[in-house]
């Protein structure tokens, strides 16, 4: 087990109707006036935004609204949020939405407390400044951003999509009502399940020896996602299935599933280039293509690890040939993602051989070279993994 630091300051308020407690809980924490940040039409049309506003009004917490967050949130709207926070002297950021809204809120909460342009944090990764406290009303279980230190933002002008991690911007409050996910479109639900599953794959496959306490938590979460993902697609209003998926999504990326391990994160880096190339590519869909391709490329370095994953998560029976069992586990992973309606090739995402070369320079800028932990990858390796994914 490697040395590690683990921070989890988030207070979780979980269950039916918990969004009605937003104002009271934020007021208890000293909130006076917040930026109310959200995405498209769902929050308004569903009545969720009205319920949140009523809760804020009742508690005497003021707010300034900023909607319009897109999937793969962009730095231009973040800058507008920073401007509003400074102009109106806002003291909290309240995100109502999924990972894109929460990541945008995190970037705003950072930018509101520095004099420089907020994009400099994504370029320099510097730490140590104040950050406005963040609350979240979660509507899409996937990214785990409601409790994680991660934040990923796109810069369309530069053609970049990159992350900024900091324990300082882990949300202080997360309101998690599984009922808010009942009306999620099937594709979005499936992509979210792939995203959370991939967060576990990034942590399970690295250059460490076994860490049983962490590994067993990780494998248990994988089995939970595998069990309930098909259920929520077939029975979208199954509360127990939605609740298990929502809670699992947080645990998959909060950090506890990687304690004592180094973690890999090569596949996420390669996928970020896909959704920077074409912002309509859903992150989970890109991961559904890239993770099996990465597995194919690297599994021979430690086939026993892949075989163990296959035995535990997919119930495969040991054949006596560990390498064959490892490959069977990869096949099962691809079939699981496909069974959820996810793509299995880059061709299905309209990504071509020519696009691969255009992605490598920004991949190198974002991840450096070599990158990853299970296998240290060069840009030549990345090119071959993209080709496997075609």
C-alpha positions as CSV (number, residue, x, y, z in Angstrom):
1,X,0.0,0.0,0.0
2,X,1.5,3.4,-1.1
3,X,1.4,6.5,1.0
4,X,-1.7,8.6,0.4
5,X,-3.7,11.6,1.6
6,X,-7.5,11.3,1.6
7,X,-9.8,14.3,2.1
8,X,-13.7,14.1,2.1
9,X,-15.2,17.3,3.5
10,X,-18.6,16.8,1.7
11,X,-21.8,16.6,3.8
12,X,-24.2,14.3,1.9
13,X,-28.0,14.8,2.2
14,X,-29.5,11.7,0.5
15,X,-33.0,10.7,-0.3
16,X,-36.4,11.8,-1.5
17,X,-37.1,15.5,-1.5
18,X,-33.8,16.5,-0.1
19,X,-33.5,19.4,-2.5
20,X,-36.0,21.3,-0.4
21,X,-33.4,21.5,2.4
22,X,-30.9,23.4,0.3
23,X,-31.6,26.8,1.6
24,X,-31.6,25.8,5.3
25,X,-28.4,23.8,5.0
26,X,-26.6,26.5,3.2
27,X,-27.8,29.1,5.6
28,X,-26.5,27.0,8.5
29,X,-23.1,27.1,6.8
30,X,-23.2,30.9,6.6
31,X,-24.3,31.4,3.0
32,X,-25.7,34.9,2.3
33,X,-25.9,35.1,-1.5
34,X,-24.9,32.5,-4.0
35,X,-24.4,31.9,-7.8
36,X,-27.2,29.6,-8.8
37,X,-25.6,27.7,-11.7
38,X,-27.3,25.2,-14.0
39,X,-27.4,23.7,-17.5
40,X,-30.2,23.5,-20.0
41,X,-33.9,23.2,-19.8
42,X,-34.3,20.2,-17.5
43,X,-33.8,22.1,-14.2
44,X,-36.4,24.7,-15.1
45,X,-39.0,22.5,-17.0
46,X,-39.0,19.8,-14.3
47,X,-39.8,22.3,-11.5
48,X,-36.5,21.5,-9.7
49,X,-35.2,25.0,-10.1
50,X,-38.3,26.5,-8.7
51,X,-38.1,24.2,-5.7
52,X,-34.5,25.1,-5.1
53,X,-35.3,28.9,-5.4
54,X,-38.2,28.5,-2.9
55,X,-35.8,26.8,-0.5
56,X,-33.3,29.6,-0.8
57,X,-35.9,32.3,-0.5
58,X,-37.4,30.7,2.6
59,X,-33.9,30.6,4.2
60,X,-33.1,34.1,3.2
61,X,-30.2,33.1,0.9
62,X,-30.0,35.4,-2.1
63,X,-28.9,34.3,-5.5
64,X,-27.8,35.4,-9.0
65,X,-28.6,32.9,-11.8
66,X,-26.3,31.7,-14.5
67,X,-27.6,28.9,-16.7
68,X,-26.5,27.5,-20.1
69,X,-23.8,25.0,-19.1
70,X,-23.2,22.6,-21.9
71,X,-21.8,19.1,-21.8
72,X,-18.0,19.4,-21.8
73,X,-18.3,22.9,-20.0
74,X,-16.5,25.7,-21.7
75,X,-14.2,28.4,-20.2
76,X,-16.2,31.4,-21.7
77,X,-19.2,30.7,-19.4
78,X,-16.9,30.0,-16.5
79,X,-15.4,33.5,-17.0
80,X,-19.0,35.0,-16.9
81,X,-19.6,33.2,-13.6
82,X,-16.4,34.6,-12.2
83,X,-17.5,38.1,-13.2
84,X,-20.9,37.7,-11.6
85,X,-19.4,36.4,-8.3
86,X,-17.0,39.3,-8.1
87,X,-19.5,42.0,-9.2
88,X,-22.2,40.8,-6.8
89,X,-19.9,39.7,-4.0
90,X,-21.3,36.2,-3.9
91,X,-20.1,33.9,-1.2
92,X,-21.2,30.5,-2.4
93,X,-21.7,28.6,-5.7
94,X,-24.7,26.3,-5.9
95,X,-24.6,23.9,-8.8
96,X,-27.9,22.2,-10.0
97,X,-27.1,19.5,-12.5
98,X,-24.6,16.8,-13.3
99,X,-20.8,16.7,-13.7
100,X,-20.6,19.4,-16.4
101,X,-22.5,21.9,-14.2
102,X,-20.5,20.9,-11.1
103,X,-17.1,21.2,-12.9
104,X,-18.1,24.6,-14.2
105,X,-19.1,25.6,-10.7
106,X,-15.8,24.5,-9.3
107,X,-13.9,26.5,-11.9
108,X,-16.0,29.6,-11.1
109,X,-15.4,29.1,-7.4
110,X,-11.7,29.1,-8.0
111,X,-11.7,32.0,-10.4
112,X,-13.7,34.2,-8.1
113,X,-10.9,34.2,-5.6
114,X,-7.9,35.0,-7.9
115,X,-6.9,38.1,-9.8
116,X,-5.6,36.2,-12.9
117,X,-7.8,34.7,-15.6
118,X,-9.2,31.4,-14.4
119,X,-7.7,29.5,-17.3
120,X,-4.3,30.0,-15.8
121,X,-5.2,27.5,-13.1
122,X,-5.8,24.8,-15.7
123,X,-2.5,25.7,-17.4
124,X,-0.3,26.0,-14.2
125,X,-2.2,23.7,-11.8
126,X,-1.2,26.0,-9.0
127,X,-2.8,25.7,-5.5
128,X,-3.0,27.6,-2.3
129,X,-5.6,30.3,-3.1
130,X,-9.1,30.7,-1.5
131,X,-12.1,29.0,-3.1
132,X,-15.7,29.9,-2.7
133,X,-17.7,27.0,-1.0
134,X,-19.8,24.9,-3.3
135,X,-23.1,23.1,-2.9
136,X,-24.6,20.7,-5.3
137,X,-28.0,19.4,-6.2
138,X,-27.2,16.3,-8.3
139,X,-29.3,15.4,-11.3
140,X,-27.0,13.1,-13.2
141,X,-25.0,10.3,-11.5
142,X,-21.9,9.8,-13.5
143,X,-18.9,12.0,-13.0
144,X,-18.8,11.8,-9.2
145,X,-17.9,15.5,-9.2
146,X,-20.3,16.1,-6.3
147,X,-17.5,14.9,-3.9
148,X,-14.3,14.7,-6.0
149,X,-11.3,16.9,-6.2
150,X,-11.5,16.8,-10.1
151,X,-12.6,19.5,-12.5
152,X,-12.4,19.3,-16.3
153,X,-13.1,22.3,-18.5
154,X,-12.8,22.9,-22.3
155,X,-11.3,25.9,-24.0
156,X,-12.7,25.9,-27.6
157,X,-10.4,28.7,-28.7
158,X,-7.4,26.7,-27.9
159,X,-8.9,23.3,-28.8
160,X,-8.0,22.0,-25.3
161,X,-9.9,20.0,-22.7
162,X,-8.0,19.7,-19.5
163,X,-8.4,19.1,-15.8
164,X,-7.6,20.9,-12.5
165,X,-7.6,19.0,-9.3
166,X,-7.8,20.5,-5.8
167,X,-9.1,19.3,-2.5
168,X,-10.1,22.9,-1.8
169,X,-13.0,22.8,-4.3
170,X,-14.6,19.5,-3.1
171,X,-18.2,20.5,-2.5
172,X,-19.2,21.2,1.1
173,X,-22.8,20.0,0.5
174,X,-24.3,17.5,-1.9
175,X,-28.0,17.0,-2.1
176,X,-28.7,13.6,-3.8
177,X,-32.3,12.6,-4.6
178,X,-32.5,9.5,-6.8
179,X,-36.0,10.6,-8.0
180,X,-34.4,13.5,-9.9
181,X,-32.8,10.9,-12.2
182,X,-36.1,9.1,-13.2
183,X,-36.5,11.1,-16.3
184,X,-32.9,11.0,-17.6
185,X,-32.7,9.9,-21.2
186,X,-31.6,6.3,-21.7
187,X,-28.4,7.2,-23.5
188,X,-27.3,9.7,-20.8
189,X,-28.0,7.1,-18.1
190,X,-26.0,4.5,-19.9
191,X,-23.1,6.9,-20.5
192,X,-23.1,7.8,-16.9
193,X,-22.8,4.2,-15.8
194,X,-19.9,3.7,-18.1
195,X,-18.2,6.8,-16.7
196,X,-18.5,5.6,-13.1
197,X,-17.3,2.1,-14.1
198,X,-14.3,3.6,-15.9
199,X,-13.4,5.6,-12.8
200,X,-12.9,2.3,-11.1
201,X,-10.9,0.8,-13.9
202,X,-8.5,3.7,-13.8
203,X,-7.9,2.9,-10.1
204,X,-7.8,-0.9,-10.2
205,X,-5.2,-1.1,-13.0
206,X,-2.0,0.6,-12.1
207,X,1.6,-0.3,-11.2
208,X,0.9,-1.3,-7.6
209,X,0.9,-4.7,-6.0
210,X,-2.5,-5.8,-4.6
211,X,-4.0,-3.5,-1.9
212,X,-6.8,-5.8,-0.7
213,X,-8.9,-3.3,1.3
214,X,-9.0,-0.9,-1.6
215,X,-9.2,-3.5,-4.3
216,X,-12.2,-5.2,-2.7
217,X,-14.0,-1.9,-2.3
218,X,-13.3,-1.2,-6.0
219,X,-14.5,-4.7,-7.1
220,X,-17.7,-4.4,-5.0
221,X,-18.5,-1.1,-6.6
222,X,-17.9,-2.5,-10.1
223,X,-20.3,-5.4,-9.4
224,X,-22.9,-2.9,-8.1
225,X,-22.7,-0.8,-11.2
226,X,-22.8,-3.9,-13.4
227,X,-25.9,-5.2,-11.6
228,X,-27.9,-2.0,-11.5
229,X,-27.0,-0.4,-14.8
230,X,-29.3,-2.7,-16.8
231,X,-32.1,-2.3,-14.2
232,X,-32.2,1.5,-14.4
233,X,-32.4,1.3,-18.2
234,X,-35.3,-1.2,-18.2
235,X,-37.0,0.3,-15.1
236,X,-36.2,4.0,-15.0
237,X,-38.4,4.7,-12.0
238,X,-37.0,1.9,-9.9
239,X,-36.0,3.9,-6.8
240,X,-33.7,1.3,-5.3
241,X,-31.7,0.8,-8.5
242,X,-31.4,4.6,-9.0
243,X,-30.4,5.1,-5.4
244,X,-27.7,2.4,-5.7
245,X,-26.3,3.9,-8.9
246,X,-26.4,7.4,-7.5
247,X,-24.5,6.5,-4.4
248,X,-22.1,4.3,-6.3
249,X,-21.3,7.1,-8.7
250,X,-20.0,9.3,-5.9
251,X,-18.0,6.5,-4.3
252,X,-16.4,5.6,-7.7
253,X,-14.7,9.0,-7.9
254,X,-14.6,10.4,-4.4
255,X,-11.1,8.9,-4.0
256,X,-11.7,6.1,-1.5
257,X,-11.6,3.5,-4.2
258,X,-8.0,4.4,-5.0
259,X,-6.4,4.8,-1.5
260,X,-3.0,3.2,-1.4
261,X,-2.8,2.9,-5.2
262,X,-1.1,5.2,-7.8
263,X,-4.0,5.0,-10.3
264,X,-3.6,5.1,-14.1
265,X,-5.8,7.7,-15.8
266,X,-4.3,7.2,-19.3
267,X,-7.7,6.3,-20.8
268,X,-9.5,9.4,-19.4
269,X,-6.7,11.5,-20.9
270,X,-7.1,9.9,-24.3
271,X,-10.9,10.3,-24.2
272,X,-10.7,14.0,-23.3
273,X,-9.1,14.5,-26.6
274,X,-12.1,12.9,-28.3
275,X,-14.6,15.2,-26.7
276,X,-12.3,18.2,-27.3
277,X,-12.2,17.2,-31.0
278,X,-16.0,17.0,-31.1
279,X,-17.8,18.5,-28.1
280,X,-20.9,16.4,-29.0
281,X,-19.1,13.2,-28.0
282,X,-20.5,12.2,-24.6
283,X,-17.6,11.4,-22.2
284,X,-19.0,8.0,-21.1
285,X,-19.5,7.0,-24.8
286,X,-15.9,7.9,-25.6
287,X,-14.8,5.9,-22.6
288,X,-16.8,2.9,-23.7
289,X,-14.7,2.8,-26.8
290,X,-11.3,3.7,-25.4
291,X,-11.2,1.6,-22.2
292,X,-11.4,-1.8,-23.9
293,X,-8.9,-0.6,-26.5
294,X,-6.4,0.4,-23.8
295,X,-7.0,-2.9,-22.1
296,X,-6.2,-4.8,-25.3
297,X,-3.0,-2.9,-25.7
298,X,-1.6,-3.3,-22.1
299,X,-3.0,-6.5,-20.6
300,X,0.0,-8.7,-21.3
301,X,2.0,-6.7,-18.7
302,X,-0.1,-8.2,-15.9
303,X,-2.6,-10.6,-17.2
304,X,-3.3,-11.9,-13.7
305,X,-4.8,-8.6,-12.7
306,X,-7.2,-8.6,-15.6
307,X,-8.1,-12.2,-15.0
308,X,-8.9,-11.4,-11.3
309,X,-11.1,-8.6,-12.5
310,X,-12.9,-11.0,-14.8
311,X,-13.4,-13.6,-12.1
312,X,-14.7,-11.1,-9.6
313,X,-16.8,-8.7,-11.7
314,X,-18.1,-10.9,-14.5
315,X,-18.1,-14.3,-12.7
316,X,-15.7,-15.9,-15.2
317,X,-14.4,-19.4,-14.3
318,X,-10.6,-19.8,-14.3
319,X,-9.6,-21.8,-17.4
320,X,-6.0,-22.5,-16.3
321,X,-4.8,-20.1,-19.0
322,X,-4.4,-16.7,-17.3
323,X,-3.7,-14.8,-20.5
324,X,-6.9,-16.3,-22.1
325,X,-8.9,-15.4,-19.0
326,X,-7.5,-11.8,-19.1
327,X,-8.7,-11.5,-22.7
328,X,-12.1,-12.9,-21.8
329,X,-12.4,-10.2,-19.2
330,X,-11.7,-7.6,-21.8
331,X,-14.3,-9.1,-24.1
332,X,-16.8,-9.0,-21.2
333,X,-16.1,-5.4,-20.6
334,X,-16.7,-4.5,-24.2
335,X,-19.9,-6.5,-24.3
336,X,-21.1,-4.9,-21.0
337,X,-20.7,-1.4,-22.5
338,X,-22.4,-2.5,-25.7
339,X,-25.3,-4.0,-23.8
340,X,-26.0,-0.6,-22.4
341,X,-26.3,0.8,-25.9
342,X,-22.8,2.4,-25.9
343,X,-20.6,2.6,-29.0
344,X,-17.7,0.1,-29.3
345,X,-15.6,1.8,-32.1
346,X,-14.4,5.3,-32.9
347,X,-16.0,5.0,-36.3
348,X,-19.4,5.1,-34.5
349,X,-18.3,8.5,-33.1
350,X,-17.3,9.7,-36.5
351,X,-13.6,9.8,-35.6
352,X,-11.2,8.9,-38.4
353,X,-7.5,7.9,-38.8
354,X,-6.8,11.5,-39.8
355,X,-8.2,12.8,-36.5
356,X,-5.8,10.7,-34.5
357,X,-2.8,12.7,-35.6
358,X,-4.6,16.0,-34.7
359,X,-5.2,14.8,-31.2
360,X,-1.7,13.7,-30.2
361,X,-0.2,17.2,-29.8
362,X,-2.9,18.3,-27.3
363,X,-2.8,14.9,-25.6
364,X,1.0,15.5,-25.0
365,X,0.4,19.0,-23.8
366,X,-2.3,17.8,-21.3
367,X,-0.7,14.6,-20.1
368,X,3.0,14.8,-20.8
369,X,5.1,12.0,-22.0
370,X,5.2,9.3,-20.9
371,X,1.8,9.1,-19.1
372,X,-0.3,6.5,-17.3
373,X,0.9,4.1,-14.6
374,X,0.0,0.5,-15.6
375,X,2.1,1.0,-18.7
376,X,4.0,4.2,-19.3
377,X,2.7,5.3,-22.6
378,X,4.3,7.4,-25.3
379,X,2.5,9.2,-28.1
380,X,3.3,6.3,-30.4
381,X,1.5,4.0,-27.9
382,X,-1.4,6.4,-27.8
383,X,-1.6,6.4,-31.6
384,X,-1.8,2.5,-31.6
385,X,-4.5,2.5,-28.9
386,X,-6.6,5.0,-30.9
387,X,-6.1,2.7,-34.0
388,X,-7.2,-0.3,-32.0
389,X,-10.3,1.7,-31.1
390,X,-11.1,2.6,-34.7
